[in-house]
Amino acid sequence: PIEKGWVANHLHQYQGFWHTTRQLQAVLACRRHFQAEDSDILLVTTPKSGTTWLKAIVFALMNRDQYPNNNDLHPLLSENPHVLVPFIELGLYIDGQVGDFTTFTSPRLFGTHLPFVSLPDSVKNSPCKLVYLCRNPKDTFVSLWHFTNKLRTNGIGMGTNSLEASFDKFTRGVSLYGPFWDHVLGYWKESLENPDRVLFLKYEDMKEQPKVQVLKLAKFLERPFLLEEETNGVLDGILKLCSFENLSNLEVNKTGKLASGENYKTFFRRGEVGDAKNHLTPQMIAKLDRITQEKLHGYGLKF
Ligand code: A3P
C-alpha cells in the first residue's frame, strides 16, 4: 500500500531518481498513459530551477500574436503559469487523474520534472521539442530547501528538515527528482546529440542576457522574432510581463491557490542569482562546488 502525501522520509528511487510516493505514482501513470503529439513542447526542469518563469515566457512567446501589447486579456495576468502550462506528471496524472487534454490547442505546452530516462516512450519516440532549464546547484538547493521546508504548508512541503540535514541529503543525491547532477546531465547529453530536439538553457544566462536567451528559445521553437518585433517592443513586452517583479506582484499570484490549496506565492521568493551565499557556509559552498566539478568533469558543462 502506498500512503498519501509528500512524505519526506519516504522517498523512493526509480530509474536512479528519487520521488515521493505521491509523485512516483504520478510518474508511473504518466509514463503509461501520456501520448505525445509531434507538435508538443515540453518544458523540463529540476524543481526550483526557474520552471514558473520558463512556463510564463514560453506561453507568452507562443501566444504573442493573440494578445498584442500584452493587453488586459492576457491569460498570464489572471492565471498562474502552472495553470496555463500544467505539469504532465504532477498536474495531469497526479492522484489518479488520467489526463484531460480537451482544452489544449496545438502546439500543446507542458511542464515536467521527469528525468530524461523516465520520459514516456511516446515522448522519446516523437519529434516533439524539449526545452531544459537548469540552475546552479547552490541556488537550486537553497530555493528547494525554502520551498519544501518553509514556504509550503499543509503537508505538501517536505516537513521541517534543517538546512544542514537537507544539504547532506542533497549532496548525496537524495532530493526531489535528484540526484540533481544526473538530471542535468541526462538532458545536457541529449542536447548535444540532438540539438534540434533539446534546447539547454541556464537560469543564470536568462537573468544576465534575457533577450539573447529568449531569441534563442523562439528560434528553437520555430517562432522566431521578426526584426520589427524586436524593435517595436514585442520582445521587451514579453520579458517585462514575465519578470519576477511583475508576476510576483499580480493579484492572482499573491492570493491564488492551486486546487490542492497551496498558495501560488510559494513559487516566488527572491528570483536572484547567488542567494546561496546568504544561507550556506563557505564550507558548504566549497563542498557543493567540488561535487559539481567532479560530477560534470569531462562533459563540457559548467556552472
Ligand atoms: P528563489 O527561491 O531562489 O527565489 P520553480 O519555478 O522551478 O519552482 O523555481 C522557483 C524559483 O524561481 C524561485 O527562486 C523563484 O523566486 C524563482 N522565480 C519565479 N519566478 C521568476 C521569474 N519570473 N523570474 C526569475 N525567477 C523567478
Residues whose N, C-alpha, C, O or C-beta is under 5 A from the ligand:
A	BS01	A3P	T46 P47 K48 S49 G50 T51 T52 W53 D139 S143 C242 S243 F244 L247 F267 F268 R269 R270 G271 E272
